[in-house]
Amino acid sequence: MSDAQRSVEVVRVRGGARAADVDRAAAEEPLEIRLHDRPFAVIMRTPGADRELAAGFLLAERVIRAADDLGTIAHCTDRAEGPAKAGHHVRESGTRENVVNVTLATGSREAVERMLADRRQVTTSSSCGLCGRQTIESLATDVAPVRSTWTVSASLISTLPERLRARQAVFDDTGGLHAAGLFARDGTLVDVAEDVGRHNAVDKIVGRVLMRDGLPLADHLLFVSGRTSFEIVQKAIVAGIPLIAAVSAPSTLAIDLAREFGVTLAGFVRGAGFNIYAHPQRIES
């Protein structure tokens, strides 16, 4: 069984009868991200692709702007600190599974200290991707609008939920994870990530591409299994993704951001129908 799930004892109730049984639940654990060995953020996530998650998160937070800004990113080995804190599992080798340390290739000690001082230390929950921001004003992204002019068919958009669902291995076992899928313009599923948080799944995908120096993703589209909120659109914009679609609804702030930055935003993609909330010209009937 993978780290993304674990066995749990349950009592099943069926037709008035009760029976003890064992089920599988999606794992949710804290991931502490450190900058130059200093605590920066704690993200509630499903274990797996932690380095990619950290890279994608730091890109969205604008701590880094490109792959060249990353020096090293690795799980910590804090053998000298004694017993691990709650949630910080330690392997026999001394590696803390739930702590990653990032060093910046382009960041001076003074710059790192400023970033740490400016950030309010909070836990980022699995349902909120930007809870650590200090003000609404600081949410404003500092990247250029998306300019891609390619189009896809409405029929292709309608196939995305089924194509993504077919790759949700952990969801099949637990029923408790969101998924994000990165698709090519012809509908080919390029990458998929599952997590208890929608935004974490997006960060894992974007971080993986970032670490390969593959940004921007101007020829790709993003599909998410839940609703589309501000942070999902913000992460897509930073990655240069021109089209986002989702099974559920977008928020008003997500719609406003998509309209302002040239991103096509579709929601309620179910069966042969869906709604387009921003820049409908990229989807042809």
The 8 nearest C-alpha neighbors of each residue, nearest first, counted from 0:
[[1, 2, 4, 5, 3, 6, 23, 169],
 [0, 2, 3, 4, 5, 169, 47, 46],
 [1, 3, 4, 46, 0, 47, 5, 26],
 [4, 2, 26, 1, 46, 45, 25, 47],
 [5, 3, 25, 26, 24, 2, 1, 23],
 [6, 4, 23, 24, 7, 26, 25, 0],
 [5, 7, 23, 22, 24, 21, 8, 4],
 [8, 6, 22, 21, 23, 9, 5, 24],
 [7, 9, 21, 20, 22, 6, 10, 19],
 [10, 8, 20, 21, 19, 11, 7, 22],
 [9, 11, 19, 18, 20, 17, 12, 8],
 [12, 10, 18, 17, 9, 19, 13, 20],
 [11, 13, 17, 16, 15, 10, 14, 18],
 [14, 12, 16, 15, 11, 17, 18, 10],
 [13, 15, 16, 12, 17, 11, 18, 10],
 [14, 16, 13, 12, 17, 11, 18, 10],
 [15, 17, 13, 14, 12, 18, 11, 10],
 [18, 16, 12, 11, 10, 13, 15, 19],
 [17, 19, 11, 10, 20, 12, 16, 9],
 [20, 18, 10, 9, 11, 17, 21, 8],
 [19, 21, 9, 10, 8, 18, 22, 11],
 [22, 20, 8, 7, 9, 6, 23, 19],
 [21, 23, 7, 6, 8, 9, 20, 24],
 [24, 22, 6, 173, 5, 7, 4, 172],
 [25, 23, 173, 4, 5, 26, 6, 7],
 [24, 26, 4, 175, 173, 3, 176, 27],
 [25, 27, 4, 3, 45, 24, 28, 5],
 [28, 26, 45, 44, 43, 25, 195, 29],
 [27, 29, 43, 44, 45, 86, 26, 30],
 [30, 28, 43, 42, 44, 41, 86, 31],
 [29, 31, 97, 42, 41, 98, 43, 32],
 [32, 30, 41, 98, 40, 97, 99, 29],
 [31, 33, 99, 40, 39, 100, 98, 41],
 [34, 32, 38, 100, 37, 39, 36, 101],
 [35, 33, 101, 37, 36, 100, 102, 39],
 [34, 36, 102, 37, 101, 33, 100, 103],
 [37, 35, 33, 34, 100, 38, 101, 102],
 [36, 38, 33, 34, 35, 39, 115, 100],
 [39, 37, 33, 40, 32, 34, 36, 31],
 [38, 40, 33, 32, 34, 37, 115, 120],
 [41, 39, 32, 31, 38, 120, 42, 122],
 [40, 42, 31, 122, 30, 123, 32, 29],
 [43, 41, 123, 30, 29, 44, 122, 124],
 [44, 42, 29, 124, 125, 28, 123, 30],
 [45, 43, 27, 28, 42, 195, 125, 29],
 [44, 46, 27, 194, 26, 3, 195, 28],
 [47, 45, 3, 2, 44, 49, 28, 48],
 [46, 48, 49, 45, 3, 2, 50, 52],
 [47, 49, 51, 50, 52, 203, 46, 207],
 [50, 48, 52, 47, 51, 53, 46, 99],
 [49, 51, 53, 52, 48, 54, 72, 73],
 [50, 52, 206, 203, 207, 54, 48, 49],
 [53, 51, 203, 49, 202, 55, 50, 54],
 [52, 54, 56, 50, 51, 55, 57, 49],
 [55, 53, 206, 51, 57, 56, 52, 58],
 [206, 54, 56, 202, 58, 52, 205, 57],
 [55, 57, 53, 59, 58, 54, 202, 52],
 [58, 56, 60, 62, 54, 59, 55, 63],
 [59, 57, 61, 63, 55, 60, 56, 64],
 [58, 60, 56, 61, 234, 57, 55, 237],
 [59, 61, 57, 58, 62, 56, 63, 129],
 [62, 60, 58, 63, 59, 64, 57, 140],
 [61, 63, 57, 60, 58, 64, 59, 114],
 [64, 62, 58, 61, 68, 57, 65, 69],
 [63, 65, 58, 61, 68, 62, 66, 67],
 [66, 64, 67, 68, 63, 209, 58, 212],
 [65, 67, 68, 212, 69, 209, 210, 64],
 [66, 68, 65, 69, 104, 70, 105, 212],
 [67, 69, 104, 66, 105, 65, 103, 63],
 [70, 68, 103, 104, 67, 66, 71, 102],
 [69, 71, 104, 103, 102, 68, 72, 101],
 [72, 70, 102, 101, 69, 73, 103, 104],
 [73, 71, 101, 100, 50, 102, 99, 70],
 [74, 72, 99, 100, 75, 71, 50, 101],
 [75, 73, 99, 98, 100, 95, 96, 94],
 [74, 76, 95, 99, 94, 98, 100, 77],
 [75, 77, 94, 93, 78, 95, 74, 92],
 [78, 76, 79, 80, 75, 93, 94, 95],
 [77, 79, 93, 80, 76, 81, 94, 82],
 [80, 78, 77, 81, 76, 82, 93, 83],
 [81, 79, 78, 77, 82, 83, 76, 84],
 [80, 82, 79, 78, 83, 77, 84, 93],
 [83, 81, 84, 80, 78, 89, 79, 87],
 [84, 82, 87, 81, 85, 88, 89, 80],
 [83, 85, 87, 86, 82, 88, 81, 89],
 [86, 84, 87, 83, 88, 29, 82, 28],
 [85, 87, 88, 84, 29, 28, 97, 83],
 [88, 86, 97, 84, 83, 85, 95, 89],
 [87, 89, 96, 95, 86, 97, 83, 90],
 [88, 90, 95, 94, 93, 96, 87, 91],
 [89, 91, 92, 93, 94, 95, 88, 96],
 [90, 92, 93, 89, 94, 95, 88, 78],
 [91, 93, 90, 94, 89, 76, 78, 95],
 [92, 94, 90, 91, 78, 76, 89, 95],
 [95, 93, 76, 90, 89, 92, 75, 96],
 [94, 96, 89, 75, 98, 97, 88, 76],
 [95, 97, 88, 98, 94, 89, 74, 87],
 [98, 96, 30, 87, 95, 31, 88, 29],
 [97, 99, 31, 95, 30, 74, 75, 96],
 [100, 98, 74, 32, 73, 75, 33, 31],
 [99, 101, 33, 73, 72, 34, 36, 75],
 [102, 100, 72, 34, 71, 35, 33, 103],
 [103, 101, 35, 70, 71, 34, 72, 104],
 [102, 104, 70, 69, 106, 105, 68, 101],
 [103, 105, 70, 68, 69, 106, 102, 67],
 [104, 106, 68, 103, 107, 69, 67, 70],
 [107, 105, 103, 104, 110, 111, 108, 68],
 [106, 108, 110, 109, 111, 105, 103, 104],
 [107, 109, 111, 110, 112, 106, 35, 113],
 [108, 110, 112, 107, 111, 113, 106, 114],
 [111, 109, 113, 107, 112, 108, 106, 114],
 [110, 112, 114, 108, 113, 109, 115, 107],
 [111, 113, 109, 115, 110, 114, 116, 108],
 [114, 112, 116, 110, 111, 115, 117, 109],
 [115, 113, 111, 117, 116, 112, 118, 110],
 [114, 116, 112, 118, 113, 117, 111, 39],
 [115, 117, 113, 114, 118, 112, 119, 111],
 [118, 116, 114, 115, 113, 119, 133, 112],
 [117, 119, 115, 116, 120, 114, 133, 132],
 [118, 120, 121, 131, 133, 117, 132, 116],
 [119, 121, 118, 40, 131, 39, 122, 41],
 [122, 120, 131, 119, 123, 40, 41, 130],
 [121, 123, 41, 42, 124, 40, 120, 131],
 [124, 122, 42, 130, 41, 43, 128, 121],
 [125, 123, 43, 127, 126, 122, 42, 128],
 [124, 126, 196, 43, 127, 195, 44, 123],
 [127, 125, 124, 196, 128, 197, 198, 195],
 [128, 126, 124, 125, 129, 130, 123, 198],
 [127, 129, 198, 130, 230, 123, 126, 124],
 [128, 130, 131, 127, 132, 230, 123, 138],
 [131, 129, 132, 123, 127, 128, 121, 124],
 [132, 130, 129, 121, 119, 123, 133, 120],
 [133, 131, 130, 134, 129, 137, 118, 119],
 [132, 134, 119, 131, 118, 137, 135, 130],
 [135, 133, 136, 137, 132, 138, 131, 130],
 [134, 136, 137, 138, 133, 132, 139, 129],
 [137, 135, 134, 138, 139, 133, 132, 140],
 [136, 138, 134, 135, 139, 132, 133, 140],
 [139, 137, 136, 135, 140, 132, 134, 129],
 [140, 138, 137, 136, 141, 135, 233, 256],
 [139, 141, 142, 138, 233, 237, 137, 61],
 [142, 140, 139, 143, 61, 237, 138, 144],
 [141, 143, 140, 237, 144, 236, 260, 145],
 [142, 144, 145, 141, 260, 236, 237, 146],
 [145, 143, 260, 261, 146, 142, 236, 259],
 [144, 146, 261, 241, 260, 147, 239, 262],
 [145, 147, 144, 148, 261, 241, 217, 262],
 [148, 146, 149, 145, 241, 217, 218, 261],
 [147, 149, 146, 150, 281, 280, 241, 145],
 [150, 148, 147, 281, 151, 218, 184, 282],
 [149, 151, 281, 282, 148, 283, 152, 280],
 [152, 150, 282, 283, 281, 153, 184, 155],
 [151, 153, 283, 154, 155, 282, 284, 156],
 [152, 154, 156, 284, 155, 283, 282, 157],
 [153, 155, 157, 152, 156, 158, 271, 284],
 [154, 156, 152, 158, 157, 153, 186, 151],
 [157, 155, 153, 154, 158, 159, 152, 268],
 [156, 158, 154, 155, 271, 159, 268, 270],
 [157, 159, 155, 156, 161, 160, 162, 154],
 [158, 160, 162, 161, 156, 157, 163, 155],
 [161, 159, 163, 162, 158, 164, 246, 157],
 [160, 162, 164, 163, 159, 158, 165, 157],
 [161, 163, 159, 165, 160, 164, 158, 166],
 [164, 162, 160, 165, 166, 161, 159, 180],
 [163, 165, 161, 167, 166, 162, 160, 178],
 [164, 166, 163, 162, 167, 161, 168, 160],
 [167, 165, 164, 163, 168, 162, 191, 169],
 [168, 166, 164, 170, 169, 165, 171, 163],
 [167, 169, 171, 170, 166, 172, 165, 164],
 [168, 170, 172, 171, 167, 173, 3, 176],
 [169, 171, 174, 173, 172, 167, 176, 168],
 [170, 172, 169, 168, 173, 174, 167, 175],
 [173, 171, 169, 170, 174, 23, 168, 24],
 [172, 174, 24, 170, 175, 23, 25, 171],
 [175, 173, 170, 171, 176, 172, 169, 25],
 [176, 174, 173, 25, 170, 195, 24, 177],
 [177, 175, 195, 194, 170, 193, 174, 25],
 [176, 178, 194, 197, 193, 195, 224, 196],
 [177, 179, 193, 224, 192, 223, 200, 194],
 [180, 178, 223, 200, 192, 222, 191, 201],
 [179, 181, 191, 222, 190, 221, 163, 182],
 [180, 182, 221, 190, 189, 220, 188, 191],
 [183, 181, 188, 189, 220, 187, 219, 186],
 [182, 184, 219, 187, 186, 185, 220, 189],
 [183, 185, 186, 219, 218, 182, 151, 220],
 [186, 184, 183, 187, 151, 182, 155, 188],
 [187, 185, 183, 184, 182, 188, 155, 159],
 [188, 186, 183, 182, 185, 189, 184, 181],
 [187, 189, 182, 190, 181, 186, 183, 180],
 [188, 190, 182, 181, 187, 183, 191, 180],
 [191, 189, 181, 180, 188, 204, 192, 182],
 [192, 190, 180, 179, 181, 204, 193, 178],
 [191, 193, 200, 179, 178, 204, 203, 180],
 [194, 192, 178, 200, 177, 176, 179, 191],
 [193, 195, 45, 196, 176, 200, 177, 199],
 [194, 196, 176, 177, 45, 125, 44, 197],
 [197, 195, 125, 199, 194, 198, 126, 177],
 [198, 196, 200, 199, 177, 178, 201, 194],
 [197, 199, 201, 200, 196, 231, 128, 202],
 [200, 198, 202, 196, 201, 197, 203, 194],
 [199, 201, 192, 203, 197, 194, 193, 198],
 [200, 202, 198, 204, 199, 203, 179, 205],
 [203, 201, 55, 199, 205, 52, 204, 200],
 [204, 202, 52, 51, 206, 200, 201, 205],
 [205, 203, 207, 201, 202, 206, 192, 208],
 [204, 206, 202, 208, 55, 207, 203, 209],
 [55, 207, 205, 51, 54, 209, 203, 208],
 [206, 208, 51, 204, 210, 205, 209, 203],
 [207, 209, 213, 211, 205, 206, 210, 212],
 [210, 208, 212, 206, 211, 207, 213, 66],
 [209, 211, 207, 212, 208, 66, 206, 51],
 [210, 212, 208, 209, 213, 207, 66, 214],
 [213, 211, 209, 210, 66, 214, 208, 65],
 [212, 214, 208, 211, 209, 215, 216, 210],
 [215, 213, 216, 209, 212, 238, 208, 239],
 [214, 216, 239, 238, 217, 213, 240, 237],
 [217, 215, 239, 240, 214, 219, 218, 238],
 [216, 218, 240, 239, 215, 219, 241, 147],
 [219, 217, 216, 184, 183, 220, 240, 241],
 [220, 218, 183, 216, 182, 217, 184, 240],
 [219, 221, 242, 182, 243, 240, 181, 241],
 [222, 220, 243, 181, 180, 182, 242, 244],
 [221, 223, 244, 180, 245, 179, 243, 181],
 [224, 222, 179, 245, 225, 178, 180, 244],
 [223, 225, 178, 246, 177, 245, 179, 222],
 [226, 224, 247, 246, 223, 245, 227, 177],
 [225, 227, 247, 248, 249, 245, 228, 246],
 [226, 228, 249, 231, 248, 250, 245, 225],
 [229, 227, 253, 250, 231, 230, 249, 226],
 [228, 230, 253, 232, 231, 252, 233, 227],
 [229, 231, 233, 232, 228, 234, 128, 129],
 [232, 230, 234, 233, 229, 228, 198, 227],
 [231, 233, 235, 229, 230, 234, 253, 236],
 [234, 232, 230, 236, 235, 231, 229, 237],
 [233, 235, 237, 231, 59, 236, 232, 230],
 [236, 234, 238, 232, 240, 233, 237, 239],
 [235, 237, 239, 233, 238, 234, 240, 232],
 [236, 238, 234, 235, 239, 233, 59, 142],
 [237, 239, 235, 236, 215, 240, 216, 214],
 [238, 240, 215, 236, 216, 217, 237, 235],
 [239, 241, 235, 216, 217, 238, 236, 242],
 [242, 240, 262, 145, 263, 217, 239, 147],
 [243, 241, 263, 220, 262, 240, 264, 221],
 [244, 242, 221, 264, 222, 220, 263, 265],
 [245, 243, 265, 222, 266, 264, 221, 223],
 [246, 244, 223, 266, 222, 247, 224, 268],
 [245, 247, 267, 268, 224, 225, 266, 269],
 [248, 246, 226, 267, 225, 245, 266, 249],
 [247, 249, 226, 266, 267, 227, 250, 246],
 [250, 248, 227, 226, 228, 253, 266, 254],
 [249, 251, 253, 228, 252, 254, 227, 248],
 [250, 252, 254, 253, 255, 249, 228, 229],
 [253, 251, 255, 254, 250, 229, 256, 228],
 [252, 254, 229, 250, 228, 256, 251, 255],
 [255, 253, 251, 257, 252, 256, 258, 276],
 [256, 254, 252, 258, 253, 257, 259, 251],
 [255, 257, 259, 253, 258, 254, 252, 260],
 [258, 256, 262, 254, 260, 259, 255, 261],
 [259, 257, 277, 255, 256, 261, 260, 254],
 [258, 260, 256, 257, 261, 255, 144, 262],
 [261, 259, 144, 257, 258, 262, 145, 256],
 [260, 262, 145, 258, 144, 259, 257, 278],
 [263, 261, 257, 241, 242, 260, 264, 258],
 [262, 264, 242, 278, 277, 279, 243, 241],
 [263, 265, 243, 277, 276, 275, 244, 242],
 [266, 264, 275, 244, 274, 276, 243, 245],
 [265, 267, 245, 248, 274, 268, 247, 244],
 [266, 268, 247, 246, 273, 248, 269, 274],
 [269, 267, 273, 246, 266, 272, 245, 157],
 [270, 268, 267, 272, 271, 273, 246, 157],
 [269, 271, 272, 157, 268, 158, 273, 160],
 [270, 272, 157, 269, 154, 273, 268, 158],
 [273, 271, 270, 269, 268, 157, 274, 267],
 [272, 274, 268, 267, 266, 269, 265, 275],
 [273, 275, 266, 265, 267, 276, 272, 268],
 [276, 274, 265, 264, 279, 277, 266, 273],
 [275, 277, 264, 265, 254, 274, 278, 279],
 [278, 276, 263, 264, 258, 279, 275, 257],
 [277, 279, 263, 280, 262, 258, 261, 281],
 [280, 278, 281, 282, 277, 275, 263, 276],
 [279, 281, 282, 278, 283, 150, 263, 148],
 [280, 282, 150, 279, 151, 149, 283, 263],
 [283, 281, 151, 152, 280, 150, 153, 279],
 [284, 282, 152, 153, 151, 281, 150, 280],
 [283, 153, 152, 282, 154, 151, 280, 281]]
